Each structure stands twice: as C-alpha cells, then as structure tokens.
Amino acid sequence: MKLSEIKIQFQEELSGLYSKSEIQELFSIFCDYFLNLNKIELRNHLENNLSESNSNRFSEAISELKTGKPFQQILGETKFFGLKFFVNEHVLIPRPETEELLELAINKIKERTTKKEIKILDIGTGSGIIPIVLKKYFPEAAVTALDISEEALKIARKNSDFHKTEINFIQKDYLNEIFDSAQTNEVYDVIISNPPYIGAEENPEIEDAVKGFEPHLALFSPTSDALIFYRQIAEDCKNHLAKNGFLFLEINQKLGQQTLELFQDSFSKVHLLKDISGNDRMIFGRK
Ligand SMILES: C[S@@+](CC[C@H](N)C(=O)[O-])C[C@H]1O[C@@H](n2cnc3c(N)ncnc32)[C@H](O)[C@@H]1O
C-alpha cells in the first residue's frame, strides 16, 4: 500500500472525530514515529510503497484513533519540554500549561537563589515530568516526588531511568497521610505541584476523550471541594517550606482568586499568573 493511500484512509476514517488539520497533524505524527519521516520529507515519500508490517501499524493506529484514544497513549510516549517521556493510561498526558509552570519555576529559581543544593518537592507527580525536568536544570538539587498511584510511579521511575535523573519517588496519599511521616518530615526550598483541580460540577465540560482515557484520579478533586489539594499545600507550606522558599502551582483557571487567597497570609509575596492563552493558571509564591 502507498503512503498516499494511508493518508486518504486517515482522512476518510477519522473525519467524524477530528478536523481536517488535526487529521493532517496526526498523519504527520505517525509518519514521523513509524517511518522516521518529518513533514518536509513526507511530501517526497507519498508514492512510496509501505511494507506489510508498516501498513498494519498504520491500520492499527487508525482503529485506535477511532476509539478516541489520545495519540500519545497509542505511541506510548510524548514530547514535553523538548524531551521524550513515556506515558500510558495511568498518567496524565503532560500539558503545555505545565511547560509554562516549569519555565516559570526554572527562571525564578535561577534568578533568585545562588544556593545549589536545593530541596524540591513535587506533589502529584504522575509521569514524573516536573521532577525530571527540574533535576536536569538543577542537577545538585535533592528532588522528591510523590503520587498516590503506584502505577503512575512505575511510569515516573521509567522516565527517570531513561533520563538518568536521581529522584526520590514516594507512594503516598497526600491528603490523608499527614506530612510528618518519617519520610517527609522535611523542609523544602521549593514546593511545586499540578494537583487534580477539576471540580465535580465541571465534569460535563470535560471532553470525552479526556474523561474516557486519562485517569480520573489525575483530573478530578476527590471531594466536592475543587481546592482541597491547595488548602493542604497552603497548610503544609507553613512548616515544610523554608523561609524564602518558592511555591509554584498550576491551578484551575476558574478559581484563580480563591486559590490565591489561600496563600496570602503565610507568604511574603504571592502572585496569580496567566498562561499564554490569558487564563489564570499559575501561583508563584515566595515565603
Ligand atoms: C493533574 S495530575 C499531574 C501529573 C503531573 N504532575 C503533570 O503535571 O502532568 C495529578 C496527579 O496527582 C495524583 N494524585 C491524585 N490524588 C492524589 C493524592 N491524594 N495524593 C498524591 N497524589 C495524588 C494523580 O495520581 C496524578 O498523577
């Protein structure tokens, strides 16, 4: 089968689910992954005949895409901050907003501290993207990352091994296992988190592909209180964030002011920041 015929199959079979440009993008992504052809090279290879095994791989990918499965889960990997990360159904697929959070964190830490051996804690680490990127930028930092999900931590450890970063991963229910257990009775210089922040009432607004394929544990607050993680983090920052320590949080765009208020009393400076789309998306605090 020719690649041009596969391209037509993509358009015909996925047109009910995706826009024309999205299908074009998906086709390019799979050509890159299966055939190692970038967008420019692709144009010159459309009339090439594919091997049977490659034709089968494309057909299987189309079948999976038709179920609404995110392409990153089909490939088993994604790009984040210019790096490759493994993903599966147990972890949130990293979002561009979290790249913005990391960019903010890296810049602020670099600008405002000369200390090298900083202690960093990431709460709700998922695939481990946050601690791994931070460890790459701050190799002398002692980085701890926790998650309630052992399955998510398996992927985080796999990513950490792949990137050769030494991170202390802990399986822990952040909301119910209190912070003062032997493992975590620490004071950190940086606390960072992208916790579950979708409230139950927002459930109908979330796309089916997200709800159907990504872990509910990663998306939704476990109670009717969408800010439950932020309240706990605000409380824990009192004793477990160092004086002058940094706080970086990704937040629910609809709850910017309410989230900010949780941190105003115990921080010398705390700011609500917008993402590239102009939505309230991040909290940056300095204790
Ligand atoms: C929004 S995802 C963020 C994942 C990753 N940090 C990222 O930015 O892509 C939230 C993560 O919090 C974890 N989580 C949910 N409830 C938790 C709890 N009670 N204690 C610790 N982690 C929890 C989920 O398993 C999930 O990996």
The ligand as an SDF file (V2000), in Angstrom:
LIG
                    3D

 27 29  0  0  0  0  0  0  0  0999 V2000
   -3.0360   16.6670   37.3510 C   0  0  0  0  0  0  0  0  0  0  0  0
   -2.0860   15.1980   37.5690 S   0  0  0  0  0  0  0  0  0  0  0  0
   -0.4600   15.8780   37.3810 C   0  0  0  0  0  0  0  0  0  0  0  0
    0.5630   14.9160   36.8980 C   0  0  0  0  0  0  0  0  0  0  0  0
    1.8960   15.5730   36.5210 C   0  0  0  0  0  0  0  0  0  0  0  0
    2.4790   16.2810   37.6550 N   0  0  0  0  0  0  0  0  0  0  0  0
    1.7090   16.5290   35.3700 C   0  0  0  0  0  0  0  0  0  0  0  0
    1.7600   17.7560   35.6050 O   0  0  0  0  0  0  0  0  0  0  0  0
    1.4790   16.0930   34.2330 O   0  0  0  0  0  0  0  0  0  0  0  0
   -2.2650   14.9630   39.3040 C   0  0  0  0  0  0  0  0  0  0  0  0
   -1.5310   13.7710   39.9130 C   0  0  0  0  0  0  0  0  0  0  0  0
   -1.8870   13.7180   41.3140 O   0  0  0  0  0  0  0  0  0  0  0  0
   -2.0120   12.3690   41.7120 C   0  0  0  0  0  0  0  0  0  0  0  0
   -2.8710   12.3040   42.9000 N   0  0  0  0  0  0  0  0  0  0  0  0
   -4.2320   12.3030   42.9530 C   0  0  0  0  0  0  0  0  0  0  0  0
   -4.6520   12.2210   44.2210 N   0  0  0  0  0  0  0  0  0  0  0  0
   -3.5280   12.1840   44.9960 C   0  0  0  0  0  0  0  0  0  0  0  0
   -3.3130   12.0940   46.4050 C   0  0  0  0  0  0  0  0  0  0  0  0
   -4.3340   12.0590   47.2610 N   0  0  0  0  0  0  0  0  0  0  0  0
   -2.0370   12.0700   46.8490 N   0  0  0  0  0  0  0  0  0  0  0  0
   -0.9980   12.1200   45.9750 C   0  0  0  0  0  0  0  0  0  0  0  0
   -1.1400   12.1910   44.6380 N   0  0  0  0  0  0  0  0  0  0  0  0
   -2.3960   12.2390   44.1490 C   0  0  0  0  0  0  0  0  0  0  0  0
   -2.5890   11.6640   40.4970 C   0  0  0  0  0  0  0  0  0  0  0  0
   -2.3370   10.2750   40.5360 O   0  0  0  0  0  0  0  0  0  0  0  0
   -1.8970   12.4030   39.3500 C   0  0  0  0  0  0  0  0  0  0  0  0
   -0.7360   11.7180   38.9480 O   0  0  0  0  0  0  0  0  0  0  0  0
  1  2  1  0
  2  3  1  0
  2 10  1  0
  3  4  1  0
  4  5  1  0
  5  6  1  0
  5  7  1  0
  7  8  2  0
  7  9  1  0
 10 11  1  0
 11 12  1  0
 11 26  1  0
 12 13  1  0
 13 14  1  0
 13 24  1  0
 14 15  1  0
 14 23  1  0
 15 16  2  0
 16 17  1  0
 17 18  1  0
 17 23  2  0
 18 19  1  0
 18 20  2  0
 20 21  1  0
 21 22  2  0
 22 23  1  0
 24 25  1  0
 24 26  1  0
 26 27  1  0
M  CHG  2   2   1   9  -1
M  END
$$$$
